[in-house]
Amino acid sequence: MRPTLEAVSLTKRFGQVVAINDASFAIRPGAITGFLGPNGAGKSTMLRLFLGLAHPTAGSALVDGKPLREWPAPSRKVGAVLDTRCVHPSRRAIDSVRWAAWLAGVPASQAETLLDQVGLGAVAGQRTGKFSVGMRQRLALAIALVGDPEIVVLDEPMNGLDPEGIAWLKELLRGFRDEGRTVLISSHLLAELEDLVDDLVVIARGRIIGSGSATAFIDRFQTQTISVLSDKPEPLCAAVIDAGGEVMEMHGQRMEISGLTSIQLGEIARDAGIALLGLTEERSLKRAFTEATADTTDL
Ligand SMILES: Nc1ncnc2c1ncn2[C@@H]1O[C@H](COP(=O)(O)OP(=O)(O)OP(=O)(O)O)[C@@H](O)[C@H]1O
C-alpha cells in the first residue's frame, strides 16, 4: 500500500533557521493523522512543503509518490486549509467557493452543497468580511473541498472554534475517513486531537520525534498522577518514597504522587495510620508530552 503523504529526509532552512531537520515519515491512507508539535516546531512549514508552497532545501515531500505539482489535477489530490484569510472580504461566500473552483479548474456546481456541508448554507449570499473566525474556518474548509480531494490537510483548524464547532468539525473529519479520504490535521494541543486521530506524527524543533499509532504514543507518554489530601503530609511523603513512589509536588496537606496506584496508596496510608481526606487520579498528558518534546511550551 502506498503512503499518501511521505516526507523523505526532508530539510527546510530559512537562512540560519532549520525549520525542518531531516524529517522522514509516512502517513496511512484512509486514516486521520494528527500532526502535533509546540508553536514554532515546523508544522506549517511541513504542510506548505507537501502543498508545494515551499520548496525543500533537501529531501522530498511526496503526495502518492511524487511532488503535488506533478499531479495533473492537484486539487483532486489534496484540499487544504492553511489560512482562513483566504477570501476577499467583499465577496459573497458562495462566490468565494465558485471562484476557488474556477481557479482549481473544477466545476462550480457543487458550491451550494459544499456550503451546506460546512454549515454555511444560510449565509451563502452574505459577504465574508464580517464572518467570525469560526465561520471563516468553515468557509476555508468548503474551499478546500472544491476538488473533492482524496487527502484533506488542515493547519490548526480548531483555533477560533467554540466547543460546538469543534465537535462538528470532528464529526465531519470522521465522515471523511468513512468515505475513504485521508486526513492530516495539525495542532499544538494533544488533548484537542486525542479522541479524533488514529495516528500521530510528533514534531519538535523541526525534528520528527515519533510517528505511528496514537494509542501507542499516548500510552508511552501518559503519566498517571494522584492528587491526595492527608492529615499527615510529611509522614505520608516518607511512606510514599519508601514504597517506590514519587512525590511530584506538595502544598500544605495536598500532594501530587506518581508511580503508585490509588489502591497501593490507600494501603500505604492505612499501614502508616494516616487518614486520606481526598484522592483524585489524573492522567497528565501535558507534562508527559512536554517532556517528550523537550520543550517548555504548553501542549
Ligand atoms: N518564511 C519564513 N522565513 C523565515 N523563517 C520562517 C519562515 N517560515 C517559518 N519560519 C521559521 O521556521 C520555524 C518553524 O515555523 P512554523 O511556522 O513552520 O512552525 P509551526 O509549528 O507551524 O508553529 P505555529 O504553530 O506557531 O504556527 C520557526 O522558527 C519560524 O520562525
The ligand as a Tripos MOL2 file, in Angstrom:
@<TRIPOS>MOLECULE
LIG
   31    33     1     0     0
SMALL
NO_CHARGES

@<TRIPOS>ATOM
      1 N1          9.1020   32.2430    5.6760 N.pl3     1 LIG1
      2 C1          9.8890   32.0810    6.7530 C.ar      1 LIG1
      3 N2         11.0250   32.7900    6.8760 N.ar      1 LIG1
      4 C2         11.8480   32.6200    7.9450 C.ar      1 LIG1
      5 N3         11.6100   31.7560    8.9500 N.ar      1 LIG1
      6 C3         10.4850   31.0310    8.8880 C.ar      1 LIG1
      7 C4          9.5590   31.1650    7.7920 C.ar      1 LIG1
      8 N4          8.5350   30.2980    7.9970 N.ar      1 LIG1
      9 C5          8.7920   29.6820    9.1770 C.ar      1 LIG1
     10 N5          9.9540   30.1150    9.7090 N.ar      1 LIG1
     11 C6         10.5680   29.6350   10.9610 C.3       1 LIG1
     12 O1         10.5710   28.2310   10.9260 O.3       1 LIG1
     13 C7         10.2550   27.6910   12.1940 C.3       1 LIG1
     14 C8          9.0220   26.7980   12.1060 C.3       1 LIG1
     15 O2          7.8860   27.6210   11.8570 O.3       1 LIG1
     16 P1          6.4420   27.0390   11.5480 P.3       1 LIG1
     17 O3          5.5450   28.2060   11.2960 O.co2     1 LIG1
     18 O4          6.5370   26.0060   10.4920 O.co2     1 LIG1
     19 O5          6.0710   26.3340   12.9300 O.3       1 LIG1
     20 P2          4.6590   25.8460   13.4590 P.3       1 LIG1
     21 O6          4.8930   24.5620   14.1530 O.co2     1 LIG1
     22 O7          3.6630   25.8570   12.3600 O.co2     1 LIG1
     23 O8          4.2970   26.9430   14.5230 O.3       1 LIG1
     24 P3          2.9070   27.6520   14.8250 P.3       1 LIG1
     25 O9          2.0780   26.6170   15.4980 O.co2     1 LIG1
     26 O10         3.3360   28.7560   15.7460 O.co2     1 LIG1
     27 O11         2.3830   28.1300   13.5110 O.co2     1 LIG1
     28 C9         10.0830   28.8760   13.1300 C.3       1 LIG1
     29 O12        11.3120   29.1150   13.7720 O.3       1 LIG1
     30 C10         9.7500   30.0100   12.1890 C.3       1 LIG1
     31 O13        10.1490   31.2380   12.7280 O.3       1 LIG1
@<TRIPOS>BOND
     1     1     2 1
     2     2     3 ar
     3     2     7 ar
     4     3     4 ar
     5     4     5 ar
     6     5     6 ar
     7     6     7 ar
     8     6    10 ar
     9     7     8 ar
    10     8     9 ar
    11     9    10 ar
    12    10    11 1
    13    11    12 1
    14    11    30 1
    15    12    13 1
    16    13    14 1
    17    13    28 1
    18    14    15 1
    19    15    16 1
    20    16    17 2
    21    16    18 1
    22    16    19 1
    23    19    20 1
    24    20    21 2
    25    20    22 1
    26    20    23 1
    27    23    24 1
    28    24    25 2
    29    24    26 1
    30    24    27 1
    31    28    29 1
    32    28    30 1
    33    30    31 1
@<TRIPOS>SUBSTRUCTURE
     1 LIG1         1 GROUP 0 **** ****
